[in-house]
């Protein structure tokens, strides 16, 4: 093996080690959050016992019961996510990769969801030099998670690329639409649905993540 190959392999192993350490650090942070939530739950259980067997002046309000329970649910969700990331890094499934532009989120969404495609064409596909119609040479494809009432779907956006084969004119392509979360998977409707479910319907994030899987069955 050449010196250059050994150097590349050494850099790759260093990057993998850094990822593993980062995942383990997140895992430890999640464990600490879960432990804090457990302690808070013990405190509220103690308050409930005093509320049942103690003086009436020590009784708690109904709103106080939900706060530590919500913290436990959130901490459990964080812990599960950190464990999955740590296992993925340790088993070599998570590898650092160069920025892939608009293709970085392809394949990350459930395959069973229906897909709705929209094609955004440039304002004009005629060559600015007057050569005529330009030729399509490719396209950028991005996928985001969208939702309509009682249905999840994948919103596919295609932006064809055009170039003139008769001259060395510029490549023409429509601008990518603005996203609430740059480079993120959810659309505006999906974000609004999650926020309303969390703060309006009081549904924790980890339960929202399980709902599509239950509907699939």
C-alpha positions in Angstrom: 0.0 0.0 0.0 1.4 3.4 -1.0 2.2 6.2 1.5 -0.7 8.3 0.1 -3.1 5.4 0.6 -2.0 4.9 4.1 -2.3 8.6 4.8 -5.9 8.6 3.4 -6.8 5.6 5.5 -5.4 7.3 8.6 -7.5 10.4 7.9 -10.6 8.2 7.4 -10.0 6.4 10.7 -9.5 9.7 12.5 -12.8 11.0 11.1 -14.6 7.8 12.2 -13.1 8.1 15.7 -14.3 11.7 15.9 -17.8 10.7 14.9 -17.8 7.9 17.4 -16.7 10.2 20.2 -19.3 12.8 19.2 -22.1 10.1 19.2 -21.0 8.8 22.6 -20.9 12.4 24.0 -24.5 12.9 22.8 -25.5 9.5 24.3 -24.0 10.6 27.7 -25.9 13.9 27.5 -29.1 12.1 26.8 -28.5 9.7 29.7 -28.0 12.7 32.0 -31.2 14.3 30.8 -33.1 11.1 31.4 -31.6 10.8 34.9 -32.7 14.3 35.7 -36.2 13.6 34.4 -36.3 10.4 36.5 -35.4 12.4 39.6 -38.1 15.0 38.8 -40.6 12.2 38.4 -39.7 10.8 41.9 -40.2 14.3 43.3 -43.7 14.6 41.8 -44.6 11.1 43.0 -43.6 12.2 46.5 -45.8 15.2 46.1 -48.7 12.9 45.0 -48.3 10.8 48.1 -48.4 13.9 50.3 -51.4 15.1 48.4 -53.2 11.8 49.1 -52.2 11.3 52.7 -51.2 14.8 53.8 -53.1 17.9 54.7 -55.4 19.4 52.2 -53.3 22.6 52.1 -50.5 20.6 50.5 -52.5 19.4 47.5 -51.1 20.1 44.0 -52.8 21.7 41.1 -53.8 19.5 38.2 -51.4 21.4 35.8 -48.4 20.5 38.0 -48.8 16.8 37.3 -48.1 17.1 33.6 -44.9 19.0 33.7 -42.5 16.3 34.9 -44.3 13.6 33.0 -43.7 15.6 29.8 -40.0 16.0 30.7 -39.7 12.2 31.0 -41.3 11.6 27.6 -39.0 14.2 25.9 -35.9 12.8 27.7 -36.8 9.3 26.6 -37.2 10.4 23.0 -33.8 12.1 23.1 -32.2 9.1 24.7 -33.6 6.7 22.0 -32.4 9.0 19.2 -28.9 9.3 20.7 -28.6 5.5 21.2 -29.5 4.9 17.5 -26.9 7.4 16.3 -24.2 5.9 18.6 -25.0 2.4 17.4 -24.9 3.6 13.8 -21.5 5.2 14.2 -20.0 2.2 16.1 -21.2 -0.3 13.6 -19.9 1.7 10.7 -23.2 2.6 9.1 -22.7 6.3 9.6 -19.8 7.6 7.5 -18.8 11.1 6.7 -19.4 12.1 3.1 -18.9 15.2 1.1 -21.7 17.7 0.6 -24.0 16.2 -2.1 -26.0 19.4 -2.7 -29.6 18.9 -3.3 -29.3 15.1 -3.4 -28.2 14.8 0.3 -31.7 13.9 1.6 -32.7 11.4 -1.1 -33.7 8.0 0.2 -34.2 9.2 3.8 -38.0 9.3 3.6 -40.4 6.3 3.9 -40.8 4.5 0.6 -44.5 3.7 1.2 -45.6 7.4 1.3 -47.3 8.7 -1.9 -45.2 11.1 -3.9 -46.5 14.3 -5.5 -44.1 15.7 -8.1 -43.9 19.3 -9.4 -41.6 20.5 -12.1 -40.3 24.0 -12.0 -39.3 25.2 -15.4 -37.1 28.2 -16.1 -38.9 31.4 -17.4 -37.5 30.6 -20.8 -35.7 27.7 -22.4 -34.6 29.6 -25.5 -30.9 30.3 -25.9 -30.1 34.0 -25.1 -27.8 34.0 -28.2 -30.8 33.3 -30.5 -29.8 29.7 -31.4 -33.3 28.4 -30.6 -34.6 25.9 -28.0 -32.1 24.7 -25.4 -31.5 21.0 -24.6 -32.3 19.5 -21.2 -29.1 17.9 -19.8 -30.2 17.0 -16.3 -32.1 18.1 -13.3 -31.9 18.7 -9.5 -34.3 16.6 -7.4 -35.2 17.4 -3.8 -37.6 15.5 -1.5 -39.4 17.0 1.5 -41.9 15.5 3.9 -45.3 17.1 3.5 -48.7 16.4 5.1 -52.3 17.0 4.3 -55.1 16.2 6.7 -54.9 12.6 7.8 -52.3 11.8 5.2 -48.5 12.0 4.9 -46.9 12.3 1.5 -43.5 13.1 -0.1 -43.3 16.3 -2.1 -40.9 15.9 -5.0 -39.5 19.0 -6.7 -37.8 18.7 -10.0 -35.8 21.5 -11.6 -34.7 20.6 -15.2 -31.4 22.0 -16.5 -31.1 23.3 -20.0 -28.1 24.2 -22.2 -27.7 25.2 -25.8 -25.8 22.6 -27.9 -25.1 25.1 -30.7 -23.1 27.6 -28.6 -21.3 27.9 -25.3 -24.2 29.8 -23.7 -25.0 29.6 -19.9 -26.9 26.8 -18.3 -30.5 27.7 -17.5 -32.4 26.4 -14.5 -35.3 27.6 -12.4 -34.4 28.8 -8.9 -35.1 26.5 -6.0 -38.1 27.4 -3.9 -37.5 28.9 -0.5 -37.7 26.5 2.5 -38.6 27.4 6.1 -35.7 25.1 7.2 -32.9 25.3 4.6 -32.0 21.9 3.4 -34.6 20.3 5.7 -37.1 17.5 5.0 -40.3 19.0 6.3 -42.5 21.4 4.3 -44.3 24.4 5.8 -47.5 22.2 6.3 -45.5 19.5 8.0 -43.9 21.9 10.5 -47.2 23.5 11.3 -48.8 20.1 11.9 -46.0 19.1 14.3 -46.2 22.4 16.2 -50.0 22.2 16.5 -49.8 18.5 17.6 -47.2 19.3 20.2 -48.5 22.5 21.8 -52.2 22.3 20.8 -52.9 18.6 21.1 -50.1 17.9 23.7 -48.7 15.0 21.7 -45.0 14.4 22.5 -42.6 14.3 19.5 -41.7 10.6 19.9 -45.5 9.7 19.8 -45.9 11.8 16.7 -43.0 9.9 15.1 -44.9 6.6 15.8 -48.2 7.7 14.3 -47.3 7.2 10.6 -46.0 3.7 11.3 -49.2 2.8 13.1 -51.3 4.1 10.2 -49.1 2.1 7.7 -50.1 -1.2 9.5 
